[in-house]
Amino acid sequence: MNVNSLVGFQEAHILTLEEMERIMKDPGFKNIRNESLVNEMTWLFWAEK
């Protein structure tokens, strides 16, 4: 996991599960860079629990 995405995540709006699902289902969001970002965000979300 790279530091830049961690820093960006800290500053970002914390997504609810519903928002994350909506983003992941959005066909416009289906590129590799964004998918890896969502995976990191999901990992961080569960790591916080």
N, C-alpha and C positions, 0 to 999 in steps of 0.2 A: 504494500500500500504506500502511495507516495505522499509526502508531506503537504504538497500543494492542495490535494483534494481534501485532506484532513482540515487544513486551515479554512478552505472554502466551506466545508461542512459546518465548522464551528460558527461561521458568520451567517450561514444560510438559515432560512426558515425551516424549522423542524417539520417534516412532512408527517401527516397522519397516515395510517395504513390505507385509508380510502383514497387519499391523494396519491400515494405511491402506486396503488393499483390503477388509478385513472391514467397516470403518466405512463405506466408500463403498457397499458392497453392502447395508448394513442399511437396510431400507425406512423405519424410524423416523428415520433420519438425513437423509432426503431433503427438507430444506427449504432455501430459498435462502441463508439466513444461513450455515448449516453448509457448504453446498457451496462458497461463496466462501471460507470459512475453510480448507477442505481444499485448495482451489486455491492459496491463499497458502502453506500449509504444504508442499505439493508443490513449489512454486516455490522456497521456501527450502531444502527438502531437497536439490534438485538444484543450487541455487546454492552450497551448502556443498561440493559434490564438487570 
